[in-house]
């Protein structure tokens, strides 16, 4: 006998979700799910996924460095302490609030595919999808260029000082945290077969364990040389030649010419107004505007009246996400190869048309992309910094899948990213593979202004989770009145299985995952509306935020309790 979608909810799942009071502790203040208070400071603030990175950022701020200097310092430390999600073999995106110009700047630091690798080569190999590891998914690393572009425009301290904390930790070693040790251990069986990986990331022939000291002298030397000799060492100098010869040896396609041709791009962030708050994202090839599309659709509902954790709220959120992600699958790609109707996609009239497709009583199983003219995985680091002048930085950086491709070039101490996996190998689509093209990107920084003043620099790492979580953070603050820490600690909604820019299409409505703390009555109601529910461990992202209060001149910081997050100021 068929019982419908409820059959997918196991007894174990219900037992996990039923105890809605399973919170971190009995706090005196704040909501029941809050793990800690916000952090407040006047002169500077940093929020990252690793305490050592946060401390490095504060060290730079105390030396008179700008928020950009502090962000680069933190990112460099994360490339060492959290290689499971970051490193100079990956890409970078950032937004910078410049208090002097009273303007928000955007930077797209994503790299392009190798010019010698063609779609015909994939077909010759009989591939219908780009592999997750090895040489084929490797694209040009954009981080180093991004650091120097940001520093050249907004930096104050010399790069020798900015990279000094990371160099020190790489030489002397640092104790591994529990969460990173867990992800590192999971990566080793997958990546140990790839050239160079075990030499750097498996000291003693295994993954380092929690509390053990890990050193990366090769990365220390790389950072030292970059600080002295500059950006072109990586893209046009000895390091570029080392990467070129390494890739030739392992059967790869990334070349010296690809590296020498690389350049990041300063871009104008785009925004929508959600109930008086201007929410800013970067335009494609990233997925940031999906968060804006979700918010525009949801603005037509009384979200506050529905209540946090209610079945009505979760239902409309998931349905709005499905609609936004259908457009994401069809339109989001490298704008140098496509005309992307960004202004229409994030417009209120278009949102109204899409909103009309939502049935409050039934979950959609198939959702078409809109007609504007008429990925589930990914490990990343997000960080945010702010300085005494009022400059604020929202920065995100990633290898894509955890520790990336697994390939570590000779003597340089990092791993090449595998971001090229996110191309579509079907011809004629927006995100179809082409030489010299930027792949669809999941990593997105975010920013909020209010009445022309900076309000919040924030982001949430985690593949396709990111735009969903961005929208939830905004809703938690604006509709549900949460503070910055509560907005991040609140149980999250995650829908998986939407159509993808890599060509997959949603056929059965996907699945909904809800964190502990969601009322059972809401789950039961959602099942009755046709949602397939599931239980997942760990895909809910990693949040950091810094808010600014112009009346008091005080920063507020919040960090991710699901990770090793740390917000601190002075």
N, C-alpha and C positions, 0 to 999 in steps of 0.2 A: 504493500500500500504506500502511495506517495504522500508525504506530509508537507511538501513545499519547502521553501528556503530555510525553515526552522530546523530542518534535519541537519544542516551544516553546523549548527551550534551544539557543541558537545557539552555533556554534563560538567566536564572539567572546566570548560570556558565559563559556564554559568557560575560555578563555584568561585572562580577567580573574581568575577565581576560583581557578584552579589554583595560582598562586604564593602559598602560605599564609604565606610569610615576608615578604610585602610590607608591612613595618611602617615607622613614621616614622623609626626610627634604632636604632642598637645601644646601648641604655641598659645601664648597669651593674647597676641594680636594677629590681625590678618585673617584671611580665609583659611578654612580647614586644610586645603591642599597646599598652602604656601610652605615652602621649605625653610625660608629665611626672610629677613627684611631686605629692603633696598639698601644700597650703600650710598651715602651722601658725602660730597666733598666740594670745595670751592675752586681749587686751583687746577686740578686735572683729574682725569678718570680714564681707566682702561678696563675693558671686559673681554676676556679671551677664554678659550677652552682649556687652558693649562696655567696653573699658578705661576710657574717660572716665566712664562711669556708675559703675563700681566705685570709681574715685578720688573721685567726688562723694560716694558713700556713706561712704567712709572719712573724707573731710573733715568731714562732718556728725558722725560718731561722735567724732572727735577734738575737736570743739567742745562735746562733752557731750550730743549728741543721742541719742535712743533708736534702737533698731533700726527702729522704724516711721518715724521721721524720715528715717533713712538710706534706707529702702526707697522712700519717696516721692521723695526727692531723686534716687535712681537712676532711678526710673520716669520722672520728668520729663525727665531727660537723654536717656533712651532714646526718648522721644516726639519728641525733636529729632534725635538721631543715628541712630536706627533707625526711621524712619517706615514702613519696609517691613513692620513687624510690630507697631507700637504707636502710641499717641497718645491724646490726651484726647477724641477722637471715638469711642473704643472702650469696652470693658467691662473689669472688674477683679474678680478673686477673690483672697482671701488667708486665710491662717491665721497666728495669732499665739500663740506660747507666752509666757504671762505668768508669770515666775518668782515674783512676789509671791503670785498666786492659785494657782500650780502648776496651771494650767489652759490648755487649748488652745482658742482662740476662732476661729470661722470667720466670714467675711464674703462674702456674695454681692452683688456690685456689677453685676449684669447689668440692662440696660434693657429696657423693654417696647415692643411694637409700637405704632404710631400708632393712636389710638382712632378716627380718621376713616377708616382704611383697613380695608375689609371683605373677606371671602372672595369676596363677590359682585363686587367690583371686579376681582379677579384673573380671575374667570370671564368677566366682560364683555370683558376684554382678550384672552381666549383663551389664557391661560397655564395650564400644568399644573405649572410650577415657577417659583419666584421668581427673577428675574434676579440675576446676580452683582454687577452694578454699577448706578450711577444711583440714582434716588430710591426705588425700590420696596423694596430690602432694608434701608433705613435704619431703625434702631431707636434709642431714646433712649440717648445716651452715658452710661455709668455711672461713668467713671473719676474725675471731679472730686468727685462725691459720695463715692466710696469713699475718696479721699485725706482729705477732711475728716472723715469718720466715723472712720477709723483714727487720724488725728491728734488728734481730740477725745478719744479714749479712751486713747491710748498715747503721744501726742507730748509732747516736752519743749521743743523750740525753737520760736520763732515761725515761721509759714509764710514770712515774708520771708527768713529765713536758710535754710530748707529748700529753697526754690526758687531761691535765689541762684545756685548753680552752673549750673543749666539756663538761667537768664536770661542769665548771662554768655556762655555758649557760643552761645546763639541770637543775641545782639547782635553779638559779635565774630567769630563763625564758628568752624568746626572742620573739620579735614581728614577727608574721607570715607574709610572703610576699604574694602578690596577687596571683601569679600563683600556689604556693603550697596550699594556701587556696582553690583555685578552685578545684584542684585534690583531696585534702582531702575531700572536700564536696561531690565530686562524689563517693568517696570510701565508705563513711559511710553507705548509704542504702544497699550496697552489703555485707559489712563485719561486721556490728554491731551485727549480730546474732552469730558470732563465739566467743568462749570462750576467755575472757580476753581482747578483743579488746576495748569494751566500757570503761572498767576500766581505760585504759591508754590514749586512743586516742579520747575520747569523754567527755572532762571535761564539767560538767554541762549538760550532756546528749545530746550533739551535737558536730559537728565539729567546731574547732576554726575558727574564721573569720579573714580576712585580718586586720593586725594591732593589733590584740589581742595578749596578752602574753600567751605563752604556756610553761608549765613546765613539766619535766619528771624526778621526783626525783628517780624513780626506775632505770631508765637508768643511772642517775648520780652515784648511788650506784654500779651498775654493772661495769661501767667504773672504778670507784675508786678501786674496788676489783681486777679487772683485772690488773690494773697498779701495785698494790702491790703484788699480789699473782701469776700472770703470766698466760700463756696460758692454762696450765693443769687444772686450776680451772674450765674453760669452758667445757673441753672435758673429764676430769676424776675426777673432784671434785664435790663440792656441787651444782654448777650450772648444771652440767650434770645430777645429780640425780634429781634435780628439773624438768628439761626438760623431763626426763624419766617418772616420776610420772605424770606429766601434760599430756603427750601424751597418757599414759595408760587410764587416766580419760576421755579423749575426744574421745577415740576409734582409736587412731593413732598407728603407727607401729614404728616410730623412737624411738630407745632405747639407754640406757646408753652404751651398747656394740657398737652400731653404732658410737656414738660420740667418744668413747675411741679409736676406730680403725682408726679414720680420720687422714689423713695427706695430705697436699698439695704437689705439685710437681714442682721442678725447671725444666724447659724445655728450649730447644734451639729454639729461634724464627726462622722463615723461611722467605725467601724474594724472590722477583723478582726485576729485574732492569727495570725501566720504564724510558726510554729516559735519562739515566745517573743517575737516582736517585734510590737508593736501598730502597724499601718499605718493611717494616718488619711487620709480623703478628705472632700470636701464632698458633700452629697447633691444629687440633681437639682434644677434643670434641667441641671446639668453631667453629664459622663460619668465622674466619678471613681470611682464604685462599680464600674465595669467592671474596674478594676485589682484591687479587692478580690475580685470574683467569680472572676477568673482565678487569683489566688493561692489562694483556697479550693479550687478544683478541683485545682490542682497540688500542694497540700499532701498529697494522698493518694498521691503518687508519690515514689520515692526519686530526687529530682532530682540530688542530689550524686553518687549512684552512677551515674547515666546519664552524667555528665560534660559539661562545657561544650562546645558545638559538636557534640555527638553527634546523630545522626539521631533517636534516641528522644526526647531533650529537645526538639529543635526541633519534632518531630511533636506531642508532647503539648501543647506551648505553643501552637502554631497551632490545634489542635483546641479547647483551652480558650478561646482568644480567640474562635473562631467561636461557641461557646455563649454566652459573655458578651455578645457583640455582637448576637446574636439577641434577647436580653432588652433590650439597650440600644435597639434599634430599636423594640421594642414598648412599653416602659414609661417610658423616660427623657424627661421633659418638665417643664413648669412645674407644681409641686405645688399651686399655687393653682387650677389647672383640672383636676387629676386626683388620684386617690388612688393613690399609688405604694407598692407593698409593699417598701420599702427593707430593713426588718429581715429579711424572708424572703429576699430576693434575696442578701443578704450573709451568710446563715446557713450553718453547716456541714452540716446535714441536706439543705438544698436543693442545696449543692455536690455532695454525695455522689450525689444523684439525677442531676444533670447529668453528673457524671464517668462514670457508668455508660454513657453514650451514646458514649463514645470507643472507637473500634476502633484498637488499636495497630498493626494491619497495613494500615489503609486510611484515606485522607483522606476526610472527609465532604464531599459535594457540596452537600447541602441540610441546613440545621439549623433546626429549629423553635424558636420561643421557648418558654420553660418555662411552667408553670402554677403560679405561686408559691402560690396559694391552694388548690390541690389539690396620619466624613466625612473624605473622605480628604485633603482639602487644608486649608490654614490656616497662616498665619504669625503668630507670637506672640512675645512676650518673656517669659522667666521670670527671676526674680531672687530671691535670698535674702540676708538680713542677720542679724547677731547683734551684741549689744552687751555691755558689761562686766557688766551686771546679770544676764545670762543670758537676756534676751529674745531670741527668734528669730522671724523673719518669713519666711514662704513666700508669694510673691506672683507672680501671673501676669496678663498684660494683653495685649489684642489688638484689632486692627481686623477680624478674621477673615481675609479673603483679602488678604494682603499689605498694600497701601496702601488697603484698604477699598473704599468705594463709588466713589471718585474725586471726590466732591463736597467742595469746600473752601469753607466759608461766609465771606462777605466780611470781610476784615481780621482773621480770628482765627488763621490759621496752622496749622490742622489739617484732617484729612479725616474725614468721617463714616464710621463702620463700615458693613459690609454683613452684619451678623450675622443679619438677618432672612431671608437666603437659606436658613437651616437649618430653616425651618418646612416642614411637609408641607401641600400644598394639597388633599389628599384629606380630606373630612369624616369625622368620627367616630373619629379616631385620637388617641392621647395628645398628639402633637406637631402636631396640625392647627392651621392658622393661626386666630387670633382676635384682635380688637382688644384692646389693653392686656395682651397676654400676653408672657411671656418665652420666647424661642426656646430649643430645645435648644442646649446650649453645649458646645464641645469643650475649653475651657481649664480646667485643673485644677491647683491647687497640692497638694502632698503633704507629709506629716510622719510621722515614726516616733518612738514612745516605747518605752522598755524598762523594765519594773518601775516605771512611773510617772515616769521621768526622760526628759527630751528626749534623743533619740539622733541624729536626722537631719532637717534641713529640706531638701527637694529638690523638683525638678520637671523636666519635659522638655517643651519646647514642640513643636508640630507636629501640629495637627489630630487625626486618628484615631490617629496614632502614640502619642499621650500615654499612654493607659492601658496599652498594650502595653509601652511603654518604662518606665513606673513599675514594672510587675510585674517586668520584666527587671532593673532596678536593684536591687530588693529581693532577687531570686533570686541575682544576682551577688554581693551582699554576704553574704547569709545562707547560701546553699547552696554557693557556689563560693569563698567566703573572700576575695573581692577587697577591696581598699581603695577609698576613695571615687573616686579618679581612675580606677583600673582599671575600676571598675564602669561608669563613663561611657564610657571609651574602648573597651571590649570590643565586638567586632562585634555588631550588633543584628539582630534578627529583625523583619520587618515583613510582616504579612498584610493584603492589601487585597481589597475586593470583598464584604465582609459586607453583610448587610441593614442598612439605614440608617433613622434616624428621619425622614428626608425621604421615605420610602416605597419606595425601591428594595429589591429582595429578592435575596439570593444564590441563584443558580440552578446554578452549576457549580463551587462550591468556592472561588472566588476565586483569588488568586495570592500566592505567597510570594516576598519579596525578601530576600536575605541579603547582608550586607556582606562585603567582602574580608576574608579570614582564616578563613572557614568551610571546613572540609576538603572536598575534592572527594568523598571517599567518603560523607560525610553527604549531600551534594547528590544523588548518584546513588541512594542509598537512599531519599531523600524522593520522588524522581521515581517510583521503583518502587512506592511506597505510594500514588501517585495525585496527588501535589501538583504543581500547575503552577508552575514556577519562572520568575522574570523578573529583569531587572536594572534598577535605578533609580538615578538620580543625585539626591541631596539630600533625600530625604523622611524621613531617619532621626531628625530631631528635634534639639533643643538643650538640653543638660543643665547644671544648676548644683546645687551641694550644699554644705551646711555641717553638719558633724558636731560633736557635743559629747562630751567625755570627762569625766565627773564625778569620776573619780579623780585626774586631773592638772589639771583646770580649764583645758583647752586646746581651742580650736576647730581643726577641720581643714576646709579648703576644697578644692573641686574645681570645674573648669569645662570647658566643651565645646570640644574641639579641632576639631570639625567647623564651628564658628562662630568668631567673634572673641572667644571667651569669656575672662574674666579673673577669677581669684579672688585676693584679697589681704587681708591683715590687718595688725594692729599690736599 
